[in-house]
């Protein structure tokens, strides 16, 4: 099960000008960074369920608690 934490801001990987080019809302961008604590995956997408699906699929088999997801509320 994904643990959600809502945060005030996250970096944008998708420029608002790109939205018109993707009317179906299927554009997803990912940034992978290796940190001292492991690997950080930053995802930006027009539909949060797509980012969550990616995150759940890259979680290791030993992660019993599920992935942690920081999410920004927009709108």
ZADO-1210 file (C-alpha; in nm, 4 decimals, padded with zeros to 6 digits):
<atoms>
<atom x="00.0000" y="00.0000" z="00.0000" code="UNK" pos="1"/>
<atom x="00.1346" y="00.3403" z="-00.0953" code="UNK" pos="2"/>
<atom x="00.1940" y="00.5829" z="00.1923" code="UNK" pos="3"/>
<atom x="00.0972" y="00.9363" z="00.0820" code="UNK" pos="4"/>
<atom x="00.2473" y="01.2492" z="00.2332" code="UNK" pos="5"/>
<atom x="00.1175" y="01.5800" z="00.1011" code="UNK" pos="6"/>
<atom x="00.3833" y="01.8493" z="00.0604" code="UNK" pos="7"/>
<atom x="00.3554" y="02.2189" z="-00.0334" code="UNK" pos="8"/>
<atom x="00.5748" y="02.1951" z="-00.3429" code="UNK" pos="9"/>
<atom x="00.7699" y="01.9621" z="-00.5702" code="UNK" pos="10"/>
<atom x="00.9830" y="02.0404" z="-00.8773" code="UNK" pos="11"/>
<atom x="00.7964" y="02.0585" z="-01.2081" code="UNK" pos="12"/>
<atom x="00.9203" y="01.8236" z="-01.4780" code="UNK" pos="13"/>
<atom x="00.6399" y="01.9117" z="-01.7197" code="UNK" pos="14"/>
<atom x="00.6009" y="02.2646" z="-01.8530" code="UNK" pos="15"/>
<atom x="00.2403" y="02.3905" z="-01.8613" code="UNK" pos="16"/>
<atom x="00.2842" y="02.4656" z="-02.2336" code="UNK" pos="17"/>
<atom x="00.3122" y="02.0888" z="-02.2955" code="UNK" pos="18"/>
<atom x="-00.0385" y="02.0127" z="-02.1721" code="UNK" pos="19"/>
<atom x="-00.1997" y="02.1121" z="-02.5029" code="UNK" pos="20"/>
<atom x="00.0221" y="01.8605" z="-02.6866" code="UNK" pos="21"/>
<atom x="-00.1091" y="01.5778" z="-02.4662" code="UNK" pos="22"/>
<atom x="-00.4894" y="01.6155" z="-02.4469" code="UNK" pos="23"/>
<atom x="-00.5252" y="01.2577" z="-02.3197" code="UNK" pos="24"/>
<atom x="-00.3140" y="01.3447" z="-02.0152" code="UNK" pos="25"/>
<atom x="-00.0719" y="01.0568" z="-02.0695" code="UNK" pos="26"/>
<atom x="00.2589" y="01.2466" z="-02.0446" code="UNK" pos="27"/>
<atom x="00.4812" y="01.1289" z="-01.7570" code="UNK" pos="28"/>
<atom x="00.8354" y="01.2427" z="-01.6816" code="UNK" pos="29"/>
<atom x="01.0733" y="01.0785" z="-01.4351" code="UNK" pos="30"/>
<atom x="01.3995" y="01.1883" z="-01.2739" code="UNK" pos="31"/>
<atom x="01.6118" y="00.9299" z="-01.0922" code="UNK" pos="32"/>
<atom x="01.8715" y="01.0515" z="-00.8422" code="UNK" pos="33"/>
<atom x="02.1122" y="00.8451" z="-00.6318" code="UNK" pos="34"/>
<atom x="02.1398" y="00.9938" z="-00.2815" code="UNK" pos="35"/>
<atom x="02.3198" y="00.8988" z="00.0397" code="UNK" pos="36"/>
<atom x="01.9969" y="00.7285" z="00.1522" code="UNK" pos="37"/>
<atom x="01.9300" y="00.5329" z="-00.1659" code="UNK" pos="38"/>
<atom x="01.7499" y="00.6135" z="-00.4877" code="UNK" pos="39"/>
<atom x="01.4984" y="00.8945" z="-00.5246" code="UNK" pos="40"/>
<atom x="01.2444" y="00.8818" z="-00.8053" code="UNK" pos="41"/>
<atom x="01.0729" y="01.2086" z="-00.8902" code="UNK" pos="42"/>
<atom x="00.7774" y="01.1787" z="-01.1204" code="UNK" pos="43"/>
<atom x="00.5553" y="01.4394" z="-01.2768" code="UNK" pos="44"/>
<atom x="00.2408" y="01.3471" z="-01.4590" code="UNK" pos="45"/>
<atom x="-00.0922" y="01.4848" z="-01.5592" code="UNK" pos="46"/>
<atom x="-00.2687" y="01.1996" z="-01.3810" code="UNK" pos="47"/>
<atom x="-00.1419" y="01.1003" z="-01.0329" code="UNK" pos="48"/>
<atom x="-00.2556" y="00.7388" z="-01.0747" code="UNK" pos="49"/>
<atom x="00.0051" y="00.6910" z="-01.3487" code="UNK" pos="50"/>
<atom x="00.2879" y="00.8091" z="-01.1232" code="UNK" pos="51"/>
<atom x="00.1638" y="00.5874" z="-00.8413" code="UNK" pos="52"/>
<atom x="00.1580" y="00.2845" z="-01.0748" code="UNK" pos="53"/>
<atom x="00.5205" y="00.3474" z="-01.1742" code="UNK" pos="54"/>
<atom x="00.6249" y="00.3862" z="-00.8114" code="UNK" pos="55"/>
<atom x="00.4539" y="00.0626" z="-00.7087" code="UNK" pos="56"/>
<atom x="00.6287" y="-00.1258" z="-00.9895" code="UNK" pos="57"/>
<atom x="00.9799" y="-00.0130" z="-00.8953" code="UNK" pos="58"/>
<atom x="00.9473" y="-00.0978" z="-00.5264" code="UNK" pos="59"/>
<atom x="01.1719" y="-00.3834" z="-00.4231" code="UNK" pos="60"/>
<atom x="01.0362" y="-00.7232" z="-00.3166" code="UNK" pos="61"/>
<atom x="01.1584" y="-00.6743" z="00.0426" code="UNK" pos="62"/>
<atom x="00.9586" y="-00.3555" z="00.0967" code="UNK" pos="63"/>
<atom x="00.6731" y="-00.4897" z="00.3112" code="UNK" pos="64"/>
<atom x="00.5330" y="-00.1465" z="00.3922" code="UNK" pos="65"/>
<atom x="00.4991" y="-00.0328" z="00.0321" code="UNK" pos="66"/>
<atom x="00.6366" y="00.2782" z="-00.1341" code="UNK" pos="67"/>
<atom x="00.6306" y="00.6264" z="00.0139" code="UNK" pos="68"/>
<atom x="00.4891" y="00.8955" z="-00.2118" code="UNK" pos="69"/>
<atom x="00.5137" y="01.2690" z="-00.1577" code="UNK" pos="70"/>
<atom x="00.2321" y="01.4355" z="-00.3453" code="UNK" pos="71"/>
<atom x="00.1489" y="01.7977" z="-00.4091" code="UNK" pos="72"/>
<atom x="-00.2104" y="01.9127" z="-00.4336" code="UNK" pos="73"/>
<atom x="-00.2577" y="02.1428" z="-00.7295" code="UNK" pos="74"/>
<atom x="-00.5420" y="02.3281" z="-00.8843" code="UNK" pos="75"/>
</atoms>
